[in-house]
Amino acid sequence: MNHNNPIMTDQATTLRAMGAAAAPSPASEKNRATRVYAITSGKGGVGKTAVTANIAVALAGLGKKVLILDADLGLANIDVVFGLAPKYNLNHFFAGEQELSAVLIEGPGGVKILPAGSGVQNFTRLDSLQKQRLLDGLDLMHNDFDFVLIDTEAGISENVTYFNTAAQEILVVTTPDPTAITDAYALMKLLSTQYHEKRFNLVVNQVQTDEEALDVYRKLTMVSNRYLDISIDFLGSIPADRQMIDAIRKQKVIVELYPTSRITAAFTQLAGTLCSEQITCAPKGGIQFFWKRLLDFGSRS
C-alpha cells in the first residue's frame, strides 16, 4: 500500500461504491458464508482493538454485515473504543443470566458487538461447557454475518489460543517495535507447534512508511521459513498518525471521525482486501465458529 499516493484520497469513496455494487440481494443472503477472523497480537499496546473496530466499520461501509466479539473477557475494550455503555455483556451470558441475543448491541455503521465484561476474573479461562455454549449461541443467532471479528486479549493465554484455533483465519497485528515483532513471532510459533495452525495474516500498525511495514513482514517471514512450517500473508499496514490518538481519546473510530484521512484510506483498503480474500470452505480441524454453515456453504459451492 502506498499511503503517500494522492489517489488514496479518493479510495474510500471508490471502495464504498464497489461494495454497494457488490452488496448481496436478499435472495442470496441465505447463501452467505460467514468469515471468522481472530484478530490477535503477541503483546499489548500495538493498537489491536482500534484496528479491529476500524476494520469493522470500514467493512460495514462496503455493505458487509459485521459482528465483533470482544474476547478479552477480563478487560473489556471494544465498547470503550466505540464509546458505548452496554447494559449486559458476555459475563452475563457465561453466567447463564442472559441469552446471547440480549447481550448484542449496535455500534457505528450498523456493526453488531458482543461486549466483554471488565474486572471479573471468572471467565478469563473458559471451560469446555462455556466454549460450547458460545459456539451454539452464535449458531442460533438469527442474524447472518459476512464477517465475525474476534478481538482477542493480548498474549498467549488459554482463551487466546482457543479463539485463534476456533476462527477460520488468524490476523496478527504488530508494530515495527522489536519487542512487538518478537512477541508476534512467539504467538505464531505457539499456535503452529502446539495447535498446528499453518496460515497467518499480518497487519503492521503504526508505520512511518510502506517500506517499514514490508521490512517487518520480511523479518517475520525469514525467521518463520527457517524454524516453522507456516505461511504468512501480508494484508497491509496502517500509518502512524496523531489523529488515531485523538479518535481513541474521543471514543470514536477514526474512519468515522476523519473519513478523508490517510488512515481511513488504509483501513478501507484493508477492508477491501478482506472482502477479496478467497473463502476457505474446509474447517481447519476441531471445533470452529459457524462450522455447520461453512460446511453447508462448501457443499453448495
N, C-alpha and C positions, 0 to 999 in steps of 0.2 A: 504494500500500500504506500502510495506517495502522498503524505499529508500536505506537502508543500505545493501540490498541483492545483492551480486555480480552478480547474474543472471540478474539484472536490466540493466547491461551494454549492454547486447545483446537484450534487449526487443524491442528497437526501430526498429532494423533490422527485428526481428521476426514479429512484428505487421505490418510493411510495407509489408512484404511478404504475410501475411494473407489478408491485404487489396487488394493487387494486385490480389490474387487468387479469391477474392470475388467481384472484380470490375464488374459492370453490363455490359452486352453486349448491343450494340446499339438497338437491338430489345426490350430489357427490359427497356430501359431508359424512354420509354413512360409511363411505369407503376410506375415510381419513385414518391414517396410521399415526399414532402419537409418537413423537420422537422425544426421548428422555435423555437429558444431559445432566450429569453430575458436574457442577462447577466447583472446583476444589483447588486447594493450594497447600504447599508444604509448610508454610508459616503464615502467621497473621501479618496484617499491615501492608498487603500487596493490592488492596482495593477490590478483593474478590466479590464482596457483596454489592458494591457500587457497580461493578462490571455486570453482575447478574441482573440487577434492577434495570440498568440502561439497555442491555440486550433485550430484555423482556419487552420494554416499551417500544424499542425500535422494531422488534418483530411484530408487535401489535399494529404499529404504523404501516407495516407491509400487509396488513389484512389477516394476520395469523391469530389464532386463539391460543393464549398462553397462560400457563399456571406456574407460579413459583411456590416451591415447597421449601420453607425455611427449616433446614435440617440441623441448625445449630441449636439444639434443644435445651441447652442450659443458658445461652446468652443470645436472646433474640436480637436480630439486626435489621431484617428486611422491612418490618413495619416502621422502624425508626428512620430508615433511608427514605421511605415514602411519606413520612410524617403522618402515619395512621395510628389510631388508638383502638385496636380490636377489643371487643368485649370478651371473646373466647380465643383460645389458642390451642395448639396441639397437645399441650399438657392436659387440657380438659378432655380431649379425645382419648389419649392413652390411659387416663384415669377412669375412663368409662362414663364420664359425666355428660359428654356431648357427642353427637354424630359428626362426621367429617363435614357434612353439608352446613352445619351450624357454625363451624369454625371458619369457613370460606368467606373471605372479604374481597372487595373490588378496589383496585388501585388505578393509577393513571392509564388512560388508553384502553380501559376495559380489562386490563391484566388482572387475573384472579390470584389470590395469595392465600396460602395456608401458613399463618404466622406461628412462630415458636413461642414458648414461654421464656421467662427470664428469671434467673436466681433460684431455680428449682433443680436440685441435683438428681431427683428420682429417675429422670428419663435420659440422662446423659449416657446411659448404656441400655439400649433396648433389648428386651428378652425376645425369644423366638415368637411368642404369642403376640407381643406388641407389633413386631415386624409383619406378621401375617395379617393382623387387623388392619394395618396401614395399607398393605397390598390389596386386601379385599375392599377396604373403604374407597380407595381410589378407583378400583374397577367398577364399583357400584354407583359412582357419581354419575349423574345424568349428563353433565357437561362433557362434550368431546373436545379435546385439545389437540392442536397441532404440535405444540411444544410443552413439555414439562421441564422446568429448570430447577434443579435441586441445589440450593445453596448450602453446601456442607460447612461444618466448622473447620477451622484450620488445624493442620497437624495430621496425626496418624492414629487417632482413637478408633475404637471398635465401630462406633457409629459411622465414622468417615469411611472406613473400609467397606462397611455394609452398603451404604448409599452409592458408593462408587461401583461396586460389583453388581448392584441391583439395577443401575442405569444402563441404557444401551450404549451410551457414549460418555467418555470422561474428558472434560475440558479443564486443563490445568492452567491456572493463572499464576504468572510470576512477574517479577520486575527485573531490570538489569542488575539489581543489587546482588553481589556474590553469594550472600547467605540465602537469599530467596531462591537463586538458581540451584544451590546445593540442596536446599530442602525440597524443592520441586523434584529434583532427581531422586532424592531419598524416598519420596512418596511413590514415584513411578516404579522404583526398584522394589519396594514392599509389595505394591499391587501386582507386579509382574512375577516375582519369585514366590510369594506366599498365596496369591489369589489367581494366578495365571492370566492376568489381563495383558493383552498384546497390543491394543490400539489406544493411542492417546492423542488428544488435540491440544494445541498450545496457543495461548494468547499472552502476549507480553505487554504489560501495562506500564504506564508512566515512562515512556521512552522519549528521548530527545530527537532521535532521527530514526528513519526506517532501517538504516544500516545497523544501528544499535540493537534493534529487535532481531534482525536476522543473525547478528553475532550471537545472541543468546540462544537462538534456535540451533545454530551450528554447534555451539558448545555442548548443548544437551544431546543433540544427535550423535556427535562424535563419541561421547563417553558411553551413551546407551548402545551404540553399534559395537563398541568394544566389549561391554560387560553384560548387556541384556539382549534378550530376543524380543524386541518391541519395535513398533513403528510410531513415529511422532509426526503428526500433520500440523504444519504452521498455518493457523487460521487468520492471523493478523495481529496488529498492535494498536495500542491506544496511546496517544501523545500525552506527555505530562503538561498540565495546564492548571493555573491557579483557579480557573473557573470551576474545576471539579471540586476543589476545596470549598468554594463559595456555595456550590449546589448542595454538598453534604451538610454544610452549616445551616442552610435554609430548609433542609429536609425535602429537597426536590430532586428529581432525576434531571441530569444535565441535558438530555435530549429534548426535554420539555422547556427547561429554563432558558437554555441557549440553543435554539433549534438551528441556527446558522453557523454554529461554532465548528471548528475542525474536529473536536472530539465527537460531536454529534455525527459528523460525516463518517468518522471512523466506526462508530457503533452501528450506523446504518449499513455501512459496507459489510461489517461483520455479520449483521443480521441477514443480509442478502447471501453471504457465503453459507450460513447455516441452512437457509432455505434451499440452496442449490446442492447441498450435500446429498449423496445417494442414501436412500433409506436402507438400513440393514434389516432384512426380513427374517433373519435367523437369530434366535436368542443366543447369547454368549455361553449359556450353560448355567444351571442353578436357577434360583428364583429371580424373576425380573419384574419391574413395574410394567403393567399393561402387556404382559407376555401373551395373554389369550388373544387380545386384539391384534398384537403383532403377528402371531401365527395365523390368525384369520385373514389378515391383510396379505400375508405371504402366499396363502393358498389361492387367493383371487388374482394375484399379480401374474 
